[in-house]
Amino acid sequence: MAVTGIGGFFFRAKDPEGLRKWYLDHLGVGSLPYGQWDTQAGPSVFSPFAADTDYWAADHGWMLNLRVEGLDGMIATLRGAGITVTTNPDWDMPGVGRFARIHDPEGNPIELWEPDD
């Protein structure tokens, strides 16, 4: 018996409905009943980090990583909506993919990952 994928990601929010709408409007996440969305088969990473990691801000215990297609277009759309997007060539890894970072309205870190083909 083995886990076959991530069944959900649940977290606390000050404004759950507003945050649900933000994720839907800007990332297309949660459009089906109960916040579901259809995902494509592909790699997912489950990786605990050291408590003192500097990979994301220390005031958050987690960072959501979303696999995306068309990262450049998504970055342009997000910036057009007034969302700050951070990129750093040092984050990009040949054979793994390219990365960008954003934060939701409650300050939660989100990493956008476009895997290499």
C-alpha positions in Angstrom: 0.0 0.0 0.0 1.3 3.5 -0.9 0.2 7.1 -1.2 -0.7 7.9 -4.8 -0.8 11.7 -4.6 -1.7 14.7 -2.5 -5.4 14.7 -1.8 -5.6 18.2 -0.5 -3.9 21.1 1.2 -5.7 22.6 4.2 -4.7 25.7 6.1 -6.1 28.4 8.3 -7.1 31.8 6.9 -8.4 35.1 8.4 -10.7 35.4 5.4 -11.3 31.9 4.0 -13.8 33.0 1.4 -11.8 35.9 0.2 -8.6 33.8 0.0 -10.4 31.0 -1.8 -11.6 33.6 -4.4 -8.0 35.0 -4.8 -6.6 31.5 -5.5 -9.4 30.9 -8.0 -9.1 34.3 -9.7 -5.3 34.4 -10.0 -4.2 30.8 -10.0 -7.2 28.8 -11.2 -7.2 26.7 -8.0 -10.4 25.5 -6.5 -13.0 26.0 -9.2 -14.9 22.8 -8.5 -17.1 22.0 -5.5 -15.3 21.9 -2.2 -12.4 23.8 -3.7 -11.3 20.9 -5.9 -9.4 21.4 -9.1 -8.4 18.8 -11.7 -4.6 18.4 -11.9 -2.4 16.8 -14.4 -0.3 13.8 -13.5 3.2 14.7 -12.8 5.8 15.0 -10.1 5.1 16.3 -6.6 7.7 17.0 -4.0 7.3 16.2 -0.3 10.3 17.6 1.5 10.7 18.7 5.1 13.3 21.5 5.4 15.5 22.4 8.3 13.8 24.6 10.9 16.3 27.4 10.1 16.0 27.3 6.3 16.2 30.5 4.4 14.4 29.1 1.4 11.3 31.1 2.5 10.5 33.6 5.2 11.1 32.3 8.8 7.6 33.6 9.9 5.9 30.8 7.9 6.2 27.1 8.7 5.4 26.1 5.1 5.5 27.1 1.5 3.0 25.9 -1.2 4.6 24.9 -4.5 2.4 24.8 -7.5 3.4 23.1 -10.8 2.5 25.4 -13.7 2.7 25.6 -17.5 3.7 28.8 -19.2 5.5 30.4 -16.3 6.4 33.6 -18.3 2.8 34.2 -19.3 1.6 33.5 -15.7 4.2 36.0 -14.3 3.0 38.7 -16.8 -0.7 38.0 -15.8 0.1 38.1 -12.1 2.1 41.3 -12.4 -0.7 42.8 -14.5 -3.0 42.1 -11.6 -0.7 44.0 -9.3 0.8 40.9 -7.6 4.5 41.1 -6.8 6.4 38.3 -8.5 10.0 37.5 -7.6 12.3 35.5 -9.8 15.9 34.6 -9.3 18.1 32.8 -11.8 19.8 31.0 -8.9 16.5 29.2 -8.2 16.3 27.7 -11.7 17.8 24.3 -12.0 18.5 22.6 -15.4 16.7 19.2 -15.4 14.3 20.4 -12.7 12.8 23.6 -13.9 12.2 27.3 -13.4 10.7 29.0 -10.4 9.0 32.2 -9.3 7.6 33.3 -6.0 4.5 35.2 -4.9 2.5 35.7 -1.7 -1.3 35.4 -1.3 -3.2 38.3 0.4 -2.5 36.8 3.8 1.3 36.7 3.2 1.5 32.9 2.6 4.4 32.0 0.4 3.7 30.3 -3.0 6.4 29.0 -5.3 5.4 28.5 -8.9 7.4 25.7 -10.6 7.5 25.0 -14.3 9.3 21.6 -14.7 11.7 21.1 -17.5 10.4 18.7 -20.1 
